Amino acid sequence: MRYNCWLLAVGLWLLALPVSAQSFKQIDEEGNITTRNEGGGNFNKHKTDTTKTKEIPRGLHVWTIDRQFGDVRPAEIDTMPHLYMNTIFNTGVYGEYNTTGNNYTPRLSRIFADRPEWDEFIFTQPYSWFVKQPDEFHFTNTLSPFTNISYDNCGDKQYGEDHIDAKFAVNANKQLGFGFDLNYAYARGYYSNQAASHFGATLYGSYLGDQYQMHALFTAYHQKVAENGGITNDDYIRHPEGEATSFTANEIPTILSSNWNRNNSQHLLLSHRYNIGFYRQERMTEEEIKARQFAADKKPKNKDGAESKPMGRPEGARVVGELPPADPSATQADTTRIVVDSHEKRDSLLAAEALNDSTMKQVFVPVTSFIHTLDVNNYDRIYQAHATPTGYYGNTYFDENDERVFSGDSIYDQTRYLTVKNTFAIALLEGFNKYAKARLKVFASHEYRRFHMPDTISGETYTTMGRHTEHDISIGGQLIKTQGKTLHYGLTAETCVAGASIGDMKIDFNADLNFPLFGDTVQLAASAYLHRTAPVYLLTHYHSKHFWWDNDDLSKENRLRIEGLFSYPKTKTQLRVAVEEMQNYTYLGMSYDYSDNSRTNMLANVYQETGNINILTAQLRQDFRLGILNWENVITYQNSSNKEVLPLPSLNIFSNLYIKFKVVKQLTFEIGADVTYFTKYDAPDYCPQLSQFAIQQNADSRVELGGYPFVDVYANMHLKRTRFFVMYSHVNAGSGTRNYFLTPHYPMNEGTLRFGVSWNFYN
């Protein structure tokens, strides 16, 4: 498999070579689209000197878009060298996620303020490391074709991991750019029956014209994860000295075998708009003036060094008519001076001077936008099992003699979901005159949802694939300011006026204030939201062989959050504080009986906490630097008012100590170690039949996790356009308390040597 990955990487690179270079537009810090340098990338068919190497222009700009309206949001390129080695983990760059041990498996953030609300299709939400939402995807504009190949690996062919990601981007002209992203991740698993395999393919394009703009994104995912239900006895890890037989990781017995979760999904996002506006003259920036001068210097010259003139009439040649009289007495009075005797003539003269000024440019100023967004998502999920331990499930809802499902202990639970959402908006844009300080937008949307899952006919045991459809119509408005350097803000309000979710309401607000202080810029940011939403359909209705609920009595969930952020780059300090209050909090709970290295009477359902739950989050990011020594810290404090329903660790700590230096001014080294640690708490358990983390409800079998440091040592390097690392992850696995669990009964992988490399090519 490893050799196939290398062949794929080389093939994609070779495909990128023959594409010609073009210029592009970029998004500046304020979100405005501006023209970049277009020199140096044109093909000249008359050039015969092949001994000289053509300089390839380099430049790549990325941005994300708002999923609902397609608004452009500036983003950072995801090819940064720092902490590159941690991007390969589904535990997160800062180790803030709980997982089931193997890489690429489901995950859940321990930081509640970072957890998203429930998706309509809950089964793929825990795979957020691999499955990217449309508003997280990076669209591109590039001066020349750009290719990135990333590969990381650990272990051997029997237990190790392979991950390869190939990105390609190119521009056809200044406005049109497109590309693709192929991503494959395969982790065989160091424990039995826990392999994970994911493949994703994305094709995207964007057109950024003055009047018409478009973003299109199509993605297909295939996921397959083996489920082992956890190890039979945690003492195999915690107290191996008490076992009569010594086991390696792959020899430790697990609860389940021959059980899989499979997800196939396709996603299409098309967001486009038509702008109505006008053109006006603006003075170029210094960068744009230099770019124009660079392009002028590249114009062909004749052998005397003068700029070549276009073919046509020779200099001094007469086209038609007689030559002017040679007699000076016959020359008329001088009329070249313009007499300015009115305001109209003065304005015309100033406009003519502006057109002749080489430092001026014409800029399109949009006034009104008409926006349409199409969002289509199709999911097909299967939980399949060929063997189930006796008494493992507490309930069985299918007739075992029904030929439409697997009989006996076999399972084939299928759930399908299709959603089609159309959003139409009209926006009055900011900045077209001095009174338009903010963008005003009104919108309406229609969403169609269709679910397929097992159902019974007339209350009988006979089962079939039932179908349920929903429609929602929502309206809303938005007020947002993105231009300027001091103050930005945004307010969005939306409510459902018809359909299954009638009465749902969402109000979101954010703002940031930037001001100079002691030679740097301080940023004060605030955000808040008030959401009143009904639980998603799969939390109210779900049918399978061993889990079946119809919770029609669930109430709407109310959430209020206020969050503040203080950032001061000069001292490398960032402080984040969030307060949240929830009512009718909806969650999954599970229970089972545990005895004699087995689990029986497995039950799972959806619950609501009608009382109020309050969560306080305080997070400090503080970095220090002394010469080549660097120390980075992320410390998060959390407090939940109801730890039975919403357990959270009081402290979550990430610390990274490393030295950074350069060799021969090209090769950058970061050599150090990082540690992740969190205090003890009743961590959520994992229900493999639902691909979900769930609250431990049985007090007799409840497990407390935490109080264990996960330590990695690494050497992270950067050479020109190449990033690469060598890491030994979980270096302390064989020492200490050995309580290395992030999820009850799912131990993390032991110490593993890893390496990774990422190349950037500009062709």
C-alpha positions, 0 to 999 in steps of 0.5 A: 500500500505504501508503494501505491501511495508514492506512485499516486503522489508522483503521478499527480505531480507529473500531471501538474507540470504542463499547466501554464501560469497565470495571474490572480486576484487576492483577498486583502486583510479587509476582505476586498478583492484586489489584483495581484502582479501578473508578470512573468507567467506568459508563454511566448511562442516566438521565443527560441532560446531554450537555454535560459530557465524561465522564472516561475512566479510564486504566489498562493492565496486562500480563503474560506466562504460563508456556507449560507451566503458565499461571503469571502473570509480571509484565511491562513494557508494550511502549509505552515511548518510550526506544529506540522507533526501534530496535524496528523492526529485526530486528537487535535493539534493541541491534544484536546480531543478524546478518541477511541485509541486508534488514529482516524477514529471518532473524536469528541472535544474535551473543551465544551465551548469548541463542540459544535451543535448536533448535525442532522446526520449525527453519524459522521459528525465525530469524524471531523478530523477527516470530514471537512465542512464547506465553510472550512475548505480553502479556495485558492488563487495562484500565480502558477500551478500549485501542487502539495503532496503530504505523506505521513507514516508509522509502524509496519504493514500489519499495525501501522498507519499511512496517510497521503493528501494531494492538493492541486490548484491552478488559475485559468485567468485572473478571475477563474481558479479551480483545483482538487484535493485527494485524501486517503487515511488508513490506520490498521490499529495496534489493538485488534478489530480497530482498523480505520480507512477513509477516502475523500475526493474534492473538486472545487472552482471559483470565479471572482469577477467584478459583477459575477462571482461564484464558488463551487465545491463537490466532495465525496467521502467513503469511510469504513471503521472496524469496531471492537467495543473496547478491551475486555479488561482495563487491567491489561493496560493499567496493571499488566503485572497482575496478569498471569500472561503477558499480552502485546497490544494486538493480543489483548482480547476485545468485546466485539469482532467482525463489526463495522461502521460504513459511511458514504456521502456526497456533498455539493455546494454552489454559491454565486452572486450578481453585483450591481455597482459602478467603477471609480478611480482609486490610487494604487498602493505601492505594491501595485505600482511596483507590479505595474512597473515590473510588467512594463519592464517585461515588455519586449524591447528592440535592439536599441533598447527602446520599447518596441512599438506596435506594427502600423503606420510609420512614425510621421506618415500622413494618413489623409489630407494635406500637410500643415502650412510651412509658412509661420505667418500662416500658423493660427493662434495657439489654442492648446491651452484650455480655458476653465470658466465653469465647474463642469470644465474643471471636473472634466479636466481633473477626470482626464488628468486622473485617467492619464495618471499612471498611479491611478486604477479603475475599481469596481464598487459593488452596491447591491448583490443578488445571492443564491446558494445551493447546498446538497448533502446525501448520506448512506450509513450502515452498521454491520456485524457478523458476530455479537456476544451472547446477551450483549444487547438489552433489546432486540426489535427485529424478528430474527426470522425476518429475511429482510435483515440478518438473522441470529446475531448478525446486524445490518442497520441502514440509515439514509439521509438527503437534504437540499437547501436553497438560500436567496439573499439581497445585500446592500454592500458596505463602502460604496459611499461614506454613509454605507458603513455596514452591509445589510442583507435580507434572506430566505431559505427552503430546506428539504430533508428526507430520511430512510430507516427501518420501520414496522408496518401497522405495529407488526414485526414485519420490517421495511425501510421507512421514509420520512420527509420534512420541509422548513422555510426560514427568513432572516437578516444580517448587518455586518461590517468588515472594512476598516482596521479598527472596528468590525461587527456582525449580527445575524438573525434567522427564524423558521416560519413554516415547516417541521422546525417552526419557531426555531430561532438563531441570533448570532453576534460578533465584534472585534476592536483593534487599537495600537498599544506600546508598538503593537495592536491589541485585539478585543473580540466578543461573540454571543449567540441565542439559539432556540432549536428543536432536537435534530430528527435522528435524536427524536426518531431512530430505528435499528435492530437493537436501538429504537426510539421515538421521542416526540415529547422532546422540547426545544433546546435553549442556549445562550453564550457570551464569549470574550477574547483578549489578544496581544501579540507583543507578549504572545498572550491570548485570553478567552472567557466564555459563559454559557447557559443551557435549558433542555440540554439534549444528550445520549446516554448508555449503560451496560452490566460489566462482569467477568471481562464481558459486557451485557444488557447494552442500552442507549437512548436520548435524554433531556435535562429540563433544568438549567446547566451553566458552563464557565470556560477560561482559556489562556494561551501564553508563549515565551521565547528566550533566544532559541528556547521557546515554550508554548502553553494552552491552559483551559479551565472549565466548570459544569454546574451538572457533572452528571449530565455534562462532565468536563475536566476542570483543567486541560493543559497543552505545553510545548517546549522546543528549541528553534534554530537555522542551519545554513540560513535555509534549514529550520529546526524545531526540536522539543517535546510536548505534553497533553494533560487533563484532570480526572473526570467521568469521561463519556463512553463510546457507543460503536453501534451509533458512532457516538460518545455517550454519558456513562449512566450506570454508576456500578460500571462508571470509569474515571479517566484523566490524570495521565500525561501524554508526551511526544518528542519530535524534530520538526524541520522546514527547508524552502518549500518542504516540511518534514518531521520525525516523532516518537509519540507517547514516549512515556507509555511504558512508565508511570500509572499506565492510565492512558485512556481517553475513552473508557475501555479504549486504550491509546496506542503505545509508543510509536515512531512516526515520520511525515513530509510535505512538498510544495511545487510551483510548476 
